[in-house]
Amino acid sequence: MPRDTDLLKSVFGFDAFRPGQAEIVTAVTAGENTLAIMPTGGGKSLCFQLPALLRDGVTVVISPLIALMRDQVRALKAAGVEAGALTSGNTDEETDEVFAALEQGRLKLLYMAPERLASGGTQTLLKRIGTSMIAVDEAHCVSQWGHDFRPDYLRIGDLRRALGVPLAAFTATADEETRDEIVVKLFDGQAPRTFLHGFDRPNIHLAFAVKDSPRHQILDFAASRKGQSGIVYSATRAKTETLAQALREAGHQAVSYHAGMDRDDRRDVERQFQQQDGLIVVATVAFGMGIDKPDIRWVAHADLPKSIESYYQEIGRAGRDGAPAETLTLFGPEDIRLRRAQIDEGLAPPERRAADHGRLNTLLGLAEAQGCRRQRLLQYFGETAEPCGNCDLCDTPPEVFDGTVDVMKALSAVLRTDESFGAGHLIDILTGRVTDKVRDRGHDGLPTFGVGQDHDKRMWNAIFRQMMGLDLIRPDPTRHGALRITEKAHPVLRGEEPVQLRRDTLKARGSRRPEVKRMVSDEDEPLLSALKAKRRALAEAARVPAYVVFTDKTLIEMAETRPQTLDDMARIGGVGAKKLESFGQTFLEVIAGDTPAMHPTRRKLAGRAAGTLFDRLEAAQAALIRGEDGTGKYMSCTTTTLRQIAERRPAALSDLARIAGMGEQKVDRFGAAFIAAIEEEE
């Protein structure tokens, strides 16, 4: 077995690589400069953690947030890997422990924040400890106009040159422009070995809904997922607190999180979320990039995200373990106006603002899509796909109709009022409502006055919202949000281009609560609950997040396959040698009741072919322990000797005799039976 796949199973507990991982691991292990774009939850961290174990020296991991580093270090230690982090969040004892491990040459992975690169002593330290590779997580943070720009990421290229070591960069959110920026700033423009392994997260259900009493929409969504860990993203700090309070009043465990909170309070929320099952965090976008919790079952947006990349990254925090996860994104005209204003009032140059409007347009197009949302999302990242069957529009295809005439009426109203008014006043004109504002400006005399009386105000609001989503009109921040017509609208006005609208967004869709997707069958649900309870007890006792014991996906596989022995348990995904030794027997007892404890030497072979051979050797020995006639002198081999025989599989008696613990007498008594057992296994 190649060494990488051996470590993949024995350390990380996986029988095989996920799609795309193997070639990245090979390139990084070989010391090639590498850029890998993989979907969130696609296993990016393993693509530098496994090579770190295969290479000599220390791998330095540059990561953006302390919480992310602490989580990964904790998980690596639980798997038996020597890892540490140097961060401002360390206690003195933690820092001393890391430096001691470095001095003793034990540490294989050293995590640090990019801000530490500004320290003059960092390069000296990294040279002294024998750094052999740099891994950069969340590499898109190097993009100056990106949504997660971190200035100190610009120092990483200098560090690579100073150390003269290969660099492996990883990200999940990088369009072509951002990828080019990464190559320039991290690799001096010299193209690294690049892997683009798809952006699809097929386990995540995508859904959007027009705002219609948004608080109740969020409460309904959470209610049908009670007891599952989730995140609700909100645009403002105040709303995070009021929504969290509403969720608590509805019987949920919920906390708020935003950048205005005290630093210690934020850390406490992060710790709670990592360690507590079923907690909901209502947060601004300040929360998330540093969260490495694999069993988040749902993500809801109470407000429209900033861009298509932000949306993709934020929903990507759900279902990182590969088990089913769900999303809901609410949006309305106010969201669109807010996001447009944030772009137009920003400090970016005009060409950058235009690009940001394009990204927002893509997200609005996704929100107003008339067909499979996943197709639309992947198209932005340059991928094609068949209808996914796992989004709200695949579940219930929308009814569309020709809205060209309605849109032409609305555009005419915008033009005839000199592009100086918002949707509310324009709807009053279209519906023939004589307000003081309409009368004072003489707009009741316009040709468009009253031409839209066949629709009510609610329907016209939906038409204007879809027009913004289609980028036919935009709010102008220099004129207090007045709507102006875009170039894209001119062919529509001239009657040269039709416009299709979705009818289901023009009316209330009812209050039917979406049915939650069950993680396991009814039959397996009680066992899964028992496994989760045991996991929680072990995690709380060790003061670690629940997933450090086992992830949801691993527990689901246990509940569905119901392993009866440690050999069976070792074949479960996510159960490596260290975790099998630490937790295997405990979880086996939950599944199978009281089971005989396996000898520690035999346990090290669990799930391997050598384990089955060990059992055969032990049986052969038991039959001959007093000789063939049962009257001879008692004689046996130690379990260590049997393990060596099982692993080395000697083909002849002379080979068997060379194994420690096998003297001439033992070869005479057991040799033929042992060789026969080995041949039966071949």
KACORVEN-V407857 format. One record per backbone hydrogen bond with DSSP energy under -0.5 kcal/mol. CO is the residue of the C=O (numbers start at 1). NH is the residue of the N-H. Records with the same first field share a line. If there is no record, write none. Layout:
CO=NH  NH
//
This chain:
2=6
3=7
4=8
5=9
6=10
7=11  12
8=14
9=13
10=577  578
13=574  575
18=21  22
20=24
21=25
22=26
23=27
24=28
25=29
26=30
27=32
28=31
33=193
34=169
35=195
36=38  171
37=197
39=42
43=47
44=47
45=48  49
46=50
48=52
49=53
50=53  54
51=55
58=60  132  133
59=61  110
60=62  135
61=63  112
62=137
65=69
66=70
67=71
68=72
69=73
70=74
71=75
72=76
73=77
74=78
75=79
76=81
77=80
81=83
82=108  109
84=111
85=87
86=113
87=90
91=95
92=96
93=97
94=98
95=99
96=100
97=101
98=102
99=103
100=104
101=106  107
102=105
108=59
109=84  111
110=61
111=86
112=63
113=116
114=117
115=118
116=119
119=122  123
120=124
121=125
122=126
123=127
124=128
125=129
126=131
127=130
130=58
132=166
133=60
134=168
135=62  137
136=170
138=141
139=142
140=143
141=150
142=144
143=146
146=149
150=153
151=154
152=155
153=156
155=159
156=160
157=161
158=162
159=163
160=164  165
166=134
167=34
168=136
169=36
170=139
171=38
175=179
176=180
177=181
178=182
179=183
180=184
181=185
182=186  187
183=187  189
184=188
187=190
189=191
192=194
193=35
195=37  197
198=39
201=204
203=205  325
205=327
206=392
207=329
209=331
213=216  217
214=218
215=219
216=220
217=221
218=222
219=223
220=224
222=225
223=226
225=228
229=297  298
230=281
231=233  300
232=283
233=302  303
236=240
237=241
238=242
239=243
240=244
241=245
242=246
243=247
244=248
245=249
246=250
247=252
248=251
252=254
253=280
255=282
257=284
258=261
262=266
263=267
264=268
265=269
266=270
267=271
268=272
269=273
270=274
271=275
272=276
274=546
275=277
276=279
279=230
280=255  282
281=232  283
282=257
283=234
284=287
288=291
290=292
292=294
293=296
294=321
295=297
296=319
297=326
298=231
299=328
300=233  302
301=330
307=311
308=312
309=313
310=314
311=315
312=316
314=317
315=318
319=322
325=205
326=299
328=301
329=209
331=211
332=336
333=337
334=338
335=339
336=340
337=341
338=342
339=343
340=344
341=345
343=346
349=352  353
350=354
351=355
352=356
353=357
354=358
355=359
356=360
357=361
358=362
359=363
360=364
361=365
362=366
363=367
364=368
366=369
372=376
373=377
374=378
375=379
376=380
377=381
378=383
379=382
390=206
391=395
392=396
399=503  504
401=403  501
403=407
404=408
405=409
406=410
407=411
408=412
409=413
410=414
411=415
412=416
413=417
414=417  419
415=418
417=420
421=483
422=426
423=427
424=428
425=429
426=430
427=431
428=433
429=432  450
430=452
432=434
433=435
435=439
436=440
437=441
438=443  444
439=442
442=445
443=446
446=449
448=451
450=453
452=455
456=460
457=461
458=462
459=463
460=464
461=465
462=466
463=467
464=468
465=469
466=470
467=472  473
468=471
472=486
474=484
475=477
476=479  481  482
477=480
479=482
482=476
484=474
486=489  490
487=490
489=493
490=494
491=496  497
492=495
499=403
501=401  503
502=505
503=506
504=507
516=518
521=525
522=526
524=528
525=529
526=530
527=531
528=532
529=533
530=534
531=535
532=536
533=537
534=538
535=539
536=540
537=541
538=542
539=543  544
545=548  549
546=549  550
551=555
552=556
553=557
554=558
555=559
556=560
557=561
558=562
565=569
566=570
567=571
568=571
569=572
572=575
574=576
576=580
577=581
578=582
579=583  584
580=584  585
583=587
584=588
585=589
586=590
587=591
588=592
589=593
599=603
600=604
602=605
603=606
605=608  611
608=611  612
609=613
610=614
611=615
612=616
613=617
614=618
615=619
616=620
617=621
618=622
619=623
620=624
621=624
622=625
624=627
625=635
626=632
627=630
638=642
639=643
640=644
641=645
642=646
643=647
644=648
645=649
652=656
653=657
654=658
655=658
656=659
659=662
661=663
663=667
664=668
665=669
666=670  671
667=671
670=674
671=675
672=676
673=677
674=678
675=679
676=680
677=681
678=682
//
